[in-house]
Structure formats: structure tokens, C-alpha cells
Amino acid sequence: MRPTVHSLQNSRVKAAATLRDAGQRRQSKKILIDGIRESACAANSGIEIIELFVDAAKLDVAGNDQLAQLLQRVPANCIQPITTQVMKKLSYGERHSEIVCVAKAPKTELSELQTSSNSLWLVVDHVEKPGNLGAIVRSADAAGVSGVVFTNPVCELFNPNAIRASLGTVFTVPIACASTQAAQEFLLNQGCRLIAARVDATVPYWNIDYQSPTAIVLGSEAHGLGADWLGEEIQSVMIPMRGSADSLNLSASVSILLYEAVRQRQARINRLQ
């Protein structure tokens, strides 16, 4: 393990801090991960940790098993202790993390996704807000989806805010980024039924069978799904609204639709037992 860094001018600390900038992340193909839980999710999922900054004051604290386990997974020459003051400068916002990691950006090609015989995919088009993206992936993780495909995303998939909002599940859920056409071809080639949530649909989401291979598709909160998600091979559904609001938060809509699919699939399993 390296000696503790006390200076805010340390070259490694300054280089890591530049990764708060989206342009620098894209150019370097590196990401910044705040927090033990999020960093552990990354390490456990095989994400390459390039550098791990740890608050030196936390290293000798008894009972911090999660930190100890994480440090065991990272090569000693990648671990850089820093003072609490330096950590406050490096960590995100007012969070003051114990851990900040520099990691290699995960691959997001469709070809990296694993297919299965009865898959359940989530597709989100033009997602705009990192916090929403993270919450969406967190719900997808809970529902046990095969993967999430973001078509034409406006925000970064591994924005530090998205990582934080996902509680690190952006590293545990298979994720890809693709054009609309590429995503549709990928899903249709798997024999998936495409179920698109639209405000102008007339069929309630609960009237659809989600038990066969399925891809649930939603659009951005601002604009919904465009005409490229209409067609004979796509079933449009709605989430009925009983109050004065005409739509739900995107992550709430994701949860409703995914768990209807989970409910139907579990009910089928129960009937067959």
C-alpha cells in the first residue's frame, strides 16, 4: 500500500478529480465511483479498478468488514490512502465518502449482453437525468431483468450521480447503449415481444401477457416514445392515471411494468409446481 497523501496538489488526486467532468470521462474511458457499496459492486462484477483512494483514518477502524473485503479484492499497488481533508475534496458533493475509485469504463455494446430462452429486457429511450437512470437500473436489478438497453441516452450511463442513485447496480445489471434500430433488431432476433408504454395507448398494461420473452420499452419523461417505437411488432400499453397528473415518474413506471411481468411469471411457476 502506498504512503498516505496529504496534499490536494498530488498528481494522482488531481487526475482523479478531473473525472468529475463528463468530457474527461469520455476521453479517458475512465469513471469515478464514490462509496464502499458502489465500489464493492463494481469490484464484485469484474470492473477493473485502476486506483482506489481510501480515507486513511478509516483503515484501522474495527468492524469495518465491508471496507476490509473491498481492499482485499484490489491489488495493493492500486490502493492510495489519503487524508480526510483530501477525501472531502475528491468525493462527490457533500457525501465525504470513505472510498473513491477510478475504474475502467465498462463496455456497453449489445454484443456483450448474454441472451436466454425466456428473457425479460428493459429498454429506455432518451433517458435524460442521471438520477432517474440510476433509479431505473435499481428497479431493474430488483426485478431480475436480463438486461437494460438504453437507446439514444441523453445522459451518461456511468455518471457519478447515476452510479450513486443505482446503489452500484449499474455494475451488477447487464447494460448496453444502442440506436433504436439496433436495439429492435437485437430484441426481435431473440423472439422478444416488444411492449411499449405510451400515453396515447388504449390497452392497460395488465391486459398483456409477459410470460414469453419480452422487452418492456419506455421513453423519456419529457417526450415519451417517438414514432420509431410504433409498428405491427410492437404492442402499445398504458398505465391508467386516476388523478390530475397525466404521467408518473419514469422510474415508477418502470417498476410497475417490470413487476407485472414478474408477477405473471411467478404465477406461472406456482401453477406448474
C-alpha positions as CSV (number, residue, x, y, z in Angstrom):
1,M,0.0,0.0,0.0
2,R,1.3,3.5,-0.8
3,P,2.2,6.1,1.8
4,T,-0.7,8.4,2.8
5,V,-1.2,11.5,0.6
6,H,-1.7,14.8,2.5
7,S,-1.6,17.3,-0.4
8,L,-4.5,18.4,-2.6
9,Q,-1.9,19.0,-5.2
10,N,-0.9,15.4,-5.5
11,S,-0.9,14.4,-9.2
12,R,-3.0,11.3,-8.8
13,V,-5.6,13.1,-6.7
14,K,-5.8,15.9,-9.3
15,A,-6.1,13.4,-12.2
16,A,-8.9,11.6,-10.4
17,A,-10.7,14.9,-9.7
18,T,-10.8,15.7,-13.4
19,L,-13.1,12.7,-13.9
20,R,-15.9,14.7,-12.3
21,D,-16.0,16.2,-15.8
22,A,-18.1,14.2,-18.3
23,G,-15.8,15.1,-21.2
24,Q,-12.8,13.9,-19.4
25,R,-14.5,10.6,-18.6
26,R,-15.4,10.1,-22.2
27,Q,-11.9,10.9,-23.4
28,S,-10.1,8.8,-20.9
29,K,-12.6,6.0,-20.9
30,K,-12.5,6.0,-17.1
31,I,-15.2,6.6,-14.5
32,L,-15.2,7.7,-10.9
33,I,-17.0,5.7,-8.2
34,D,-17.9,7.1,-4.8
35,G,-18.6,4.9,-1.8
36,I,-17.8,1.5,-0.4
37,R,-21.1,-0.2,-1.5
38,E,-20.8,1.1,-5.1
39,S,-17.1,0.3,-5.3
40,A,-17.8,-3.2,-4.0
41,C,-20.5,-3.8,-6.6
42,A,-18.0,-2.8,-9.3
43,A,-15.2,-5.0,-8.0
44,N,-17.5,-8.0,-7.5
45,S,-18.8,-7.6,-11.1
46,G,-15.4,-7.7,-12.6
47,I,-15.0,-3.9,-13.2
48,E,-11.3,-3.1,-13.4
49,I,-10.3,-0.8,-10.5
50,I,-7.4,1.3,-11.6
51,E,-6.9,3.3,-8.4
52,L,-8.7,3.1,-5.0
53,F,-8.5,6.2,-2.8
54,V,-9.3,5.4,0.8
55,D,-9.6,7.7,3.9
56,A,-6.5,6.7,5.9
57,A,-8.5,7.4,9.1
58,K,-10.8,4.6,8.3
59,L,-8.2,1.9,7.7
60,D,-7.7,1.0,11.3
61,V,-11.4,1.3,12.4
62,A,-12.5,-2.1,13.9
63,G,-15.6,-3.7,12.5
64,N,-15.4,-2.2,9.0
65,D,-15.7,-5.5,7.3
66,Q,-17.1,-4.2,4.0
67,L,-14.1,-2.0,3.6
68,A,-11.7,-4.8,4.5
69,Q,-13.3,-7.1,2.0
70,L,-13.1,-4.5,-0.7
71,L,-9.4,-3.8,0.0
72,Q,-8.7,-7.5,-0.4
73,R,-10.1,-7.5,-3.9
74,V,-7.9,-4.7,-5.2
75,P,-4.2,-5.1,-5.8
76,A,-2.2,-3.4,-3.1
77,N,-0.3,-1.2,-5.5
78,C,-3.7,0.3,-6.6
79,I,-4.6,1.4,-3.1
80,Q,-3.9,5.0,-2.2
81,P,-4.6,6.2,1.4
82,I,-5.4,9.9,1.6
83,T,-6.2,12.2,4.5
84,T,-9.8,13.0,5.4
85,Q,-9.3,16.6,4.1
86,V,-8.1,15.3,0.7
87,M,-11.1,12.8,0.6
88,K,-13.5,15.7,1.2
89,K,-12.1,17.4,-1.8
90,L,-12.2,14.3,-4.0
91,S,-15.6,12.8,-3.0
92,Y,-18.9,13.7,-4.7
93,G,-20.7,16.8,-3.4
94,E,-21.2,16.7,0.4
95,R,-21.1,12.9,0.6
96,H,-17.5,12.7,2.0
97,S,-17.0,9.1,1.1
98,E,-14.6,6.7,2.7
99,I,-13.7,5.3,-0.7
100,V,-13.4,6.9,-4.2
101,C,-12.3,4.6,-7.1
102,V,-11.0,5.3,-10.5
103,A,-12.2,2.5,-12.8
104,K,-12.1,1.5,-16.4
105,A,-15.4,2.3,-18.0
106,P,-17.5,-0.9,-18.6
107,K,-18.3,-2.0,-22.1
108,T,-21.8,-1.2,-23.3
109,E,-22.1,-2.9,-26.6
110,L,-25.2,-5.1,-27.4
111,S,-22.8,-7.9,-28.2
112,E,-21.7,-8.0,-24.6
113,L,-25.2,-9.0,-23.4
114,Q,-26.0,-12.6,-22.6
115,T,-29.2,-13.9,-24.1
116,S,-31.5,-16.5,-22.5
117,S,-34.5,-18.6,-23.5
118,N,-37.1,-16.7,-21.6
119,S,-35.6,-13.2,-21.2
120,L,-37.1,-10.1,-19.8
121,W,-35.5,-6.9,-21.1
122,L,-36.0,-3.3,-20.2
123,V,-35.4,-0.6,-22.9
124,V,-35.4,3.1,-22.0
125,D,-35.3,5.6,-24.8
126,H,-33.6,9.1,-24.5
127,V,-33.2,8.9,-20.7
128,E,-32.2,12.4,-19.6
129,K,-31.5,12.5,-15.9
130,P,-28.7,10.6,-14.2
131,G,-30.7,10.2,-11.0
132,N,-33.6,8.7,-13.0
133,L,-31.2,6.4,-14.8
134,G,-29.8,5.1,-11.6
135,A,-33.3,4.5,-10.1
136,I,-34.4,2.7,-13.2
137,V,-31.4,0.3,-13.0
138,R,-32.0,-0.2,-9.3
139,S,-35.6,-1.3,-10.1
140,A,-34.4,-3.5,-13.0
141,D,-31.9,-5.2,-10.6
142,A,-34.6,-5.9,-8.1
143,A,-36.9,-7.4,-10.8
144,G,-34.1,-9.6,-12.1
145,V,-34.2,-8.5,-15.7
146,S,-31.9,-10.0,-18.3
147,G,-30.5,-6.6,-19.0
148,V,-31.2,-2.9,-19.7
149,V,-30.8,-1.3,-23.1
150,F,-30.6,2.5,-23.2
151,T,-31.3,3.8,-26.7
152,N,-30.0,7.2,-27.6
153,P,-29.4,8.3,-24.0
154,V,-29.0,12.0,-23.3
155,C,-27.1,11.4,-20.0
156,E,-24.0,9.3,-19.4
157,L,-24.7,5.7,-18.3
158,F,-21.9,5.9,-15.6
159,N,-22.4,9.4,-14.5
160,P,-21.3,9.5,-10.8
161,N,-24.9,10.6,-9.9
162,A,-26.3,7.6,-11.8
163,I,-23.9,5.3,-10.0
164,R,-24.9,6.7,-6.7
165,A,-28.7,6.6,-7.4
166,S,-28.4,3.0,-8.5
167,L,-26.6,1.9,-5.3
168,G,-24.0,0.4,-7.5
169,T,-26.4,-1.8,-9.5
170,V,-25.2,-0.2,-12.8
171,F,-22.4,-2.7,-12.3
172,T,-24.5,-5.7,-11.5
173,V,-27.2,-5.4,-14.2
174,P,-26.1,-6.0,-17.8
175,I,-26.3,-2.7,-19.5
176,A,-26.0,-1.7,-23.2
177,C,-26.3,1.5,-25.2
178,A,-27.6,1.3,-28.8
179,S,-29.5,3.1,-31.5
180,T,-33.2,2.4,-31.7
181,Q,-32.8,0.3,-34.8
182,A,-30.0,-1.8,-33.4
183,A,-31.9,-2.4,-30.2
184,Q,-35.1,-3.5,-32.0
185,E,-33.1,-5.9,-34.3
186,F,-31.3,-7.4,-31.2
187,L,-34.6,-8.0,-29.4
188,L,-36.6,-9.2,-32.3
189,N,-33.9,-11.7,-33.3
190,Q,-34.3,-13.2,-29.8
191,G,-38.0,-13.6,-30.4
192,C,-39.0,-11.0,-27.9
193,R,-42.4,-9.4,-27.8
194,L,-42.0,-5.6,-27.6
195,I,-44.3,-3.9,-25.1
196,A,-44.1,-0.1,-25.4
197,A,-45.6,2.2,-22.7
198,R,-47.3,5.2,-24.3
199,V,-49.6,7.9,-23.0
200,D,-51.8,7.6,-26.1
201,A,-52.2,3.8,-25.8
202,T,-55.7,2.3,-25.1
203,V,-54.7,-1.1,-23.7
204,P,-54.0,-1.3,-19.9
205,Y,-50.6,-2.8,-19.1
206,W,-52.2,-5.6,-17.1
207,N,-54.1,-7.0,-20.1
208,I,-50.8,-8.1,-21.7
209,D,-49.1,-11.5,-21.4
210,Y,-45.4,-11.0,-20.3
211,Q,-44.6,-14.7,-19.8
212,S,-42.8,-15.3,-23.1
213,P,-39.5,-13.5,-24.0
214,T,-40.4,-9.8,-23.6
215,A,-38.9,-6.4,-23.9
216,I,-40.6,-3.5,-22.0
217,V,-39.9,-0.2,-23.6
218,L,-40.4,3.3,-22.1
219,G,-39.4,6.8,-23.2
220,S,-38.2,9.9,-21.5
221,E,-40.4,11.8,-19.1
222,A,-40.3,14.9,-21.3
223,H,-41.2,13.3,-24.7
224,G,-42.2,9.7,-24.2
225,L,-41.7,7.3,-27.1
226,G,-41.5,8.5,-30.7
227,A,-42.9,7.1,-33.9
228,D,-39.9,4.7,-34.2
229,W,-41.4,2.7,-31.4
230,L,-44.7,2.1,-33.3
231,G,-45.3,-0.9,-35.6
232,E,-47.0,-4.2,-36.1
233,E,-44.4,-6.0,-34.0
234,I,-44.8,-3.5,-31.1
235,Q,-47.7,-3.7,-28.6
236,S,-48.6,-0.3,-27.0
237,V,-49.9,-0.2,-23.4
238,M,-50.9,2.5,-21.0
239,I,-50.7,2.9,-17.2
240,P,-54.1,4.3,-16.3
241,M,-54.0,7.6,-14.4
242,R,-56.8,8.3,-11.9
243,G,-55.8,11.7,-10.6
244,S,-54.9,15.1,-12.1
245,A,-51.4,14.1,-13.2
246,D,-51.1,12.8,-16.7
247,S,-47.9,10.7,-16.1
248,L,-45.7,9.1,-13.5
249,N,-42.0,9.5,-12.8
250,L,-40.2,7.3,-15.3
251,S,-38.6,5.1,-12.7
252,A,-42.0,4.5,-11.1
253,S,-43.5,3.5,-14.4
254,V,-40.6,1.1,-14.9
255,S,-41.2,-0.6,-11.6
256,I,-44.9,-1.0,-12.3
257,L,-44.4,-2.7,-15.6
258,L,-41.5,-4.9,-14.6
259,Y,-43.3,-6.2,-11.5
260,E,-46.4,-7.0,-13.5
261,A,-44.1,-9.2,-15.7
262,V,-42.5,-10.7,-12.6
263,R,-46.0,-11.4,-11.0
264,Q,-47.2,-13.2,-14.1
265,R,-44.1,-15.2,-14.5
266,Q,-44.1,-16.2,-10.8
267,A,-47.8,-17.1,-11.0
268,R,-47.0,-19.5,-13.9
269,I,-44.2,-21.1,-11.9
270,N,-46.6,-21.6,-9.0
271,R,-49.2,-23.2,-11.2
272,L,-46.7,-25.7,-12.6
273,Q,-45.4,-26.8,-9.2
